[in-house]
Amino acid sequence: MTPWLTTTRLVLQHTLARTRTTMLFWAIGVGLYTVVILLAYPTFKNNMLPIVERIPDNFQTAFGLQHLDEVGSFLFARVYQMLPLVLAFLPISISAAALAGAEERGALDTILTQPMNRRSLVVSTWLVTLIDLGIVLAVTGMATWLITQLINEPLSLGEAVQAVWNVLPVTLVLGSIGLLLSAMMRTR
């Protein structure tokens, strides 16, 4: 293994350990939000759906309110339409803390006194962002599927996984932009 890969692996392990608590809180928070929304779905379907169906078609289309009698459409309208915006804060905070935050705390000088360069730090931070997002989305997908089974709604595990993984590219791009800006501006 080359020295660069060894250094990157060590920094990756350190950064994963440092972000473990943050990722855990995000997974619990997003998972619980999804569970609460899904547990409200049967009540919505029985009581509010007739009201929503009276809304003009153009308005329903603009806000993704068509076919709310299906749990997948309901999840899209209530959870997955906003999830990329909410989850974007996780990779941005990880990225900002890794470079700019370490520089503000005076820790970057100490970190870079080790035989490594900024590239190892940037690559490992990006990989930690990917791993943490993956864990949060996996927890959300499993919670989605389990609750739909509990409330007896037809949603396959594949559909639940596909829905959450569709969020990954947007949030990863936003996190990458945050990492780039953090490395360039050296401030959070």
Phi, psi and omega in degrees: 000135181289157179302323180296316179293322178297314179297316180298319178297317179295318178293323177299313179298317179296315182291322176299318178295323182290328184262002185303314182293317178300314180297321180298315179295321177295316180298315179295315182296310181291321178297315179295321177301315179296318179298315181297316179298316181292324178293336177277348185300314180302321178294317178300313183300321183279326189251318187266336183303318177300326179289316180296325181294342178275351178290142180304147184302320181297320178293318178298319179294317182298326184251014177065039184259010179282152174057039180288358174283352175256136184296328179296316178294322178297316179298319179298313183291324187262334185238299193285344175288327182259345185301321178299324179290320180289312183289346179298335180290333179295304180293328179294318180291322177296315182294315181294323181289329185290317183254294183295320180295319178294323178291320179295324179282350183083011183271341183296322178299319179293317180298315184280359172284344175287160180287074179208169178237175181297329182299318177299319180294318181292313181297315180294324177295318178296318179294321176297319177301314179298314181295313180297317176298318179300318179294315179299316180290324177296316177298317180296317179296316179294319178297319178300310183295315181298318181289323177296326176291322180295319181269007174061048176249144184281099174216119182281162178298322178298319178293321179294316179294316179298321180298314181286325181287341174293341179281333187303311184300317182296312182292326179291322176296315179297320177294322178294321176296317177299320178294317179298313179295322178296321179289325183280317188268341178058031174211150180286000000 
